[in-house]
Amino acid sequence: MSYLDFVIEYLPKLAGGAYITALQLVCASALAIVVSLVFGLMRLSRLGVTRGIATVYIEFFRGTSLLVQLYWIYYVLPLMGIKLGAFESGFIAIGLNFGAYGAEIVRGSIEAVPKGQWEAAVALNMSPGQRMRRIIIPQTFPILLPPASNLMVELLKATALVALITVVDLMFVAKQINATTWLSAQTFGTALIVYYAMARFVLTPFLRWLEVLAARKVGKA
Amino acid sequence: MSTQNHPLELPEGSPLVRFSGVTKRYGDLTVLDNLDLDVGAHEMVSVIGPSGSGKTTVLRMLMTLEKIDEGVIYVDGKPLSHMERNGQLEFANEKYLRTQRTNIGMVFQQFNLFPHMTALENCIEAPINVLGMKRDEAEERALNLLDMVGMLEKKDQHPTRLSGGQQQRVAIARALAMRPKVMLLDEVTSALDPEVIGEVLNVIRALNSEHKLTMLMVTHQMGFAREISDRVCFFYEGKIAEQGTPDQIFNDPQNERTKQFLSAVLDAN
């Protein structure tokens, strides 16, 4: 079987897997963004308890293995009566895990906004919420996006782990094809190419576009 | 915190701004030392002095950017950063601070315009979101002010596209858009290239002569302070070492420190 024949025969299957991978990426990213914002802001709270909770969360999810977290959510939580499907378990574990990294990016980028911006907002008598929402957060985007883009590409590649809890993603499909054909080089070679194409030709250009947009918003482009 | 000997309110006819026994410390360093200072309505007061003498801290305290350690600041007769609780003055909460802050506007050395907004958006942001003005009303007010500072043509530019002098003029318009009773000018020309200092000083001149705003200005521009001020305060080590009319301070200083400072500064010029 030539590689061309292989591609013609198995690409539709792999594309189906890639679609699930893309869905995992979207859902996990959305969750990671929410988690990043919430815990990133909590890390900056004036209340020690709030800061403490965020620190514990971030330390826990960064300090333990994503694969183990995935197994916990899929295999252990049901023992405690919380039963989640494989797809949900997959993106929840990845979102919670990457959210912990994202929270530190959010915290760092908020702290990187010059102090004078806060003071100007106080001098204009804005409420604490308005200062954050209207003045500080919009200025964090150009600072936050380059490291966040990096993390997003990492996240895409991390979704391959969900194959291990039976989510039928790109990696899972590749393993199935490999098991029936034994064409390992073709199968996993194609999977590599598809992951690379998703990162290089879809995700990265999109994130780059966001970066340009954010830079333009602060008059820097 | 000692606020015991301070009244809950000042009687009618008191000065617009009163610092009463105000002390500010950073750790062991006393930046303001039991300061008493009055600023009357429509008065233009310049604050001069060597660096580290507490000049800027006076403005930052009045803008509530720094917490007060001792004493009370009154604005319009009411405590600025204290409120009454059980007949005593205690630190005010954010809600009270926000009612008092409406009286005060500030222009910073580093302009601090919001980079994600155009000149016009900078000037309507707070009027709309803080004062609750309608957009067209806020825009009308902002356009008038931008016109007054000579920045109408640049209203749709982001700050990064503006020179330092232009940014500072927009910052003045932005502060004025809130219609403060007291304007604080913190070394507003110190970050500017020499050739654009004049354009900012002209705007302040106009504010002073045409609108008679109450202004408290920290400056290193001795010539300007002398020309425009009703009163000049010379700060030294967190206290007012000497104050008086520009004529008294610049022509006939009494205090040794003032003499030294002025001769050093005037020599450098």
Interface residues (C-beta under 8 A of the other chain):
Chain A: P114 G116 Q117 E119 A120 V122 A123 L124 N125 M126 S127 P128 Q130 R134 I135 P138 Q139 K217 V218 G219 K220
Chain B: M63 T64 L65 E94 R98 R101 T102 I104 G105 M106 F108 Q110 N112 L113 F114 P115 H116 E125 A126 N129 V130 Q157 H158 P159 T160 R161 R174 A175 M178
